[in-house]
Every structure is written in C-alpha cells, then in structure tokens.
Amino acid sequence: MKTGIILSLAGGYVLGKAGNFIFGSQTARKVYTQLATGALIAKDSIMESVEKIQAGAADITADAKENVERYYAQKGIVYDRGTDGTALEASEEE
C-alpha cells in the first residue's frame, strides 16, 4: 500500500517537472502561441460564416412569412401573426 502511494507521488513529481519543462521553454511557448493564434483565427472565420448563414435564414423566414400572408389574403382570410410573431390566427373576413 505504501509502495503505491510512493509511486504515485514520484509519478506526480516527474509529470510536474516534465510539464514545467514542456510549458516553460521559449520554443514551446512560441509553438503554443502560434497554435492558439490559428485557433482564434479559425474561430473568427467560423463565426463570420455563421453570421452570414443566420442573416440568410432570417431573410428566407421573412420572405416565407410574406408568402403565407399573401396566400391567406388570396383566399380572403385575415392572417394575424400576433405582436410577438408566434401567435398564429387565421379567420374568415366578414
């Protein structure tokens, strides 16, 4: 039992020293900085694409809602989306 604890402590010490060596060197820091830079640039590019997709989807949704209103207007039905845009109500015009 004591041997397991001693081995765990020794292993932790070795890993700690190795981690300090790996993260402490200037070359490693430059490599990690470059990797992080690339990741941030990729994230910005992805977010830009997501924003374009969201804008396109919003335009499509707005056009579809107009088409629905036009459809019901042709049938003589008053179509009300409600103030929040979620409540749907169609009623015959009197």
N, C-alpha and C positions, 0 to 999 in steps of 0.2 A: 504494500500500500504506500509506504513512504517512498519507494523507488518511483512509482507512478507520479507522485507529486513532484519529486525532484526532477524527473524527466520533463514534466510539463513546464516547470519553472525554467529549466535550461532551454527548452524549445522556445518558450516565450522570449527569453533573453536574446537568443540567436535571431529570431524573427524580428525583434525590435531593432537590433543592430543592423540587420540586413535592410529593413525598411528605412532606417536613418541613412544608411549608405545610398540606397536607391533614390530616395527623395531628396537627399542632401546635396548631391553632386550638381554642379552647374550645368553639365551636359544633360543630365536627366531633367532638370528644371526647364531647360530650353525645349526639350522634346515634349514634355507635358504641356508647356505653354503653347507650342505650335498645335498640338492635338486639341487643346481647349479652344484655341482660336478657330480652327477648322470646324469644330462642333458648333460654335456660336454663329459662324457664317452660314453653315448649313441650316441651323435653326431659323435664322432670319430669312433665308431663301424659302424655306418651307412655309413660314408664317405669311410671307408675301403671296405665295400661291394660294394658301387657304383663304386669305382676304379676297383675292380675285374670284375664287370659287363661290364664296359667300355672297359677294356682290352680284355675281351672275345668277345665283339661286334666288336672291331677293327680286331681281328683275323678272325672272321667269314666274315667280309666285305672283307678283303684281300683275303681270300680263294675264295669267290664268284667272285671277280674281275678276279682272275686267271682262274676260271672255264669259265667265259664269254670269256676271251681271247682265251682259248683252244677251246671253242665251235666255235668261228668265224674262228680260224685257221683251224679247220677240214673242214669247208665249203669253205676254200680258200679266206676268206675275211680278209683284213688288218683292225685291230681294234685299234684305237688310242684314249686313254683316254685324251690326251692333257697334258700340263705341270702342270696344276693345279688339274688334276684328275676329273674335272667336265665336260669338253667338250667331248662329245661322237661323234665319227665319224667312220662309217664303210664303206669301199669302196672295190669293187671287185679288186683282184690282176690282174695286166696286164701281 
